Amino acid sequence: MDAGKDPSGQAPGAPVRRLAGAAIRQAPVAAIALAAIWLLSERMAEVDPGALAAALRQTGWAGWLGAMALTAVSFRAVGRYDALVLAELAQGKADGGGDGGGPAIPARAARR
């Protein structure tokens, strides 16, 4: 075993440096998340929980089923859009364009 390495084979302090680098990269994301939570808490302070519960209780089964059905349609539409875009991007790679990385997805797969 080398004198400058621990039993895992890493230089001393390598895991700490790796974690510090990850923390620095994630700091802006954490700041945005904390700001969003703070803004949401400010907005939620204005909501009356009793009125919200009453509104949810007043919504009939037809309303809930309609909301679920339209949510499913929305998810399906977004999924098909994603498949279409990926197929078009992959078709460009199959024609010699793009970086050539990854398997080409036939455009017809997006239309199924």
C-alpha positions in Angstrom: 0.0 0.0 0.0 1.3 3.5 -0.9 2.2 5.7 2.1 0.0 8.6 0.7 -3.2 6.5 0.2 -5.8 5.1 2.6 -6.9 1.4 2.3 -9.5 2.3 -0.3 -6.7 3.5 -2.6 -7.7 7.2 -2.6 -5.5 10.1 -1.6 -6.2 11.5 1.9 -9.0 14.1 1.7 -10.2 13.0 -1.7 -13.8 12.2 -0.5 -13.9 15.5 1.3 -12.8 17.5 -1.8 -15.4 15.6 -3.9 -18.2 16.4 -1.4 -17.1 20.1 -1.2 -17.1 20.3 -5.0 -20.6 18.8 -5.2 -21.8 21.2 -2.5 -20.5 24.2 -4.4 -22.2 23.0 -7.6 -25.5 22.4 -5.8 -25.5 25.7 -3.8 -27.4 27.6 -6.5 -30.0 24.9 -6.8 -30.4 24.8 -3.0 -30.7 28.6 -2.9 -33.5 28.6 -5.6 -35.3 25.7 -3.8 -35.2 27.6 -0.4 -36.4 30.8 -2.1 -39.3 28.8 -3.7 -40.2 27.2 -0.4 -40.1 30.6 1.3 -42.4 32.2 -1.4 -44.7 29.2 -1.2 -44.9 29.5 2.6 -45.8 33.2 2.2 -48.6 32.3 -0.2 -49.8 29.4 1.9 -50.2 31.7 4.9 -53.1 33.3 3.0 -55.0 30.1 2.5 -57.7 29.2 4.9 -57.4 25.4 5.6 -61.1 25.1 6.5 -62.2 26.7 3.3 -59.9 24.5 1.3 -61.2 21.3 3.0 -64.8 22.5 2.4 -64.1 23.1 -1.3 -62.5 19.6 -1.6 -65.5 18.0 0.1 -67.9 19.8 -2.1 -66.3 18.5 -5.3 -68.4 15.6 -6.5 -67.2 12.3 -7.9 -67.8 13.4 -11.4 -65.5 16.4 -10.9 -62.7 14.2 -9.4 -63.1 11.6 -12.2 -63.1 14.3 -14.9 -59.9 15.8 -13.4 -58.2 12.5 -13.3 -59.2 11.7 -16.9 -58.0 15.0 -18.2 -54.7 14.6 -16.2 -54.2 11.3 -17.9 -54.9 12.8 -21.3 -52.4 15.6 -20.5 -49.7 13.1 -19.4 -50.3 11.1 -22.6 -50.0 14.2 -24.8 -46.7 15.2 -23.1 -45.3 11.7 -23.4 -46.2 11.5 -27.1 -44.6 15.0 -27.7 -41.4 13.8 -26.0 -41.4 10.6 -28.1 -41.9 12.6 -31.3 -39.1 15.1 -30.5 -36.7 12.2 -29.5 -37.6 10.4 -32.7 -36.9 13.4 -34.8 -33.6 14.1 -33.1 -32.6 10.4 -33.6 -33.6 10.6 -37.3 -31.2 13.4 -37.8 -28.4 11.2 -36.3 -29.4 8.3 -38.6 -29.1 10.6 -41.6 -25.5 11.4 -40.6 -26.3 14.5 -38.5 -25.8 14.8 -34.8 -22.9 13.4 -32.7 -23.7 9.8 -33.7 -24.0 8.7 -30.1 -26.8 6.3 -29.0 -29.2 4.2 -31.0 -31.4 5.9 -33.6 -35.1 5.7 -32.8 -37.3 5.4 -35.9 -39.6 8.3 -36.4 -42.5 5.9 -37.0 -42.1 4.7 -33.4 -43.3 8.1 -32.2 -46.5 7.8 -34.3 -47.6 4.6 -32.7 
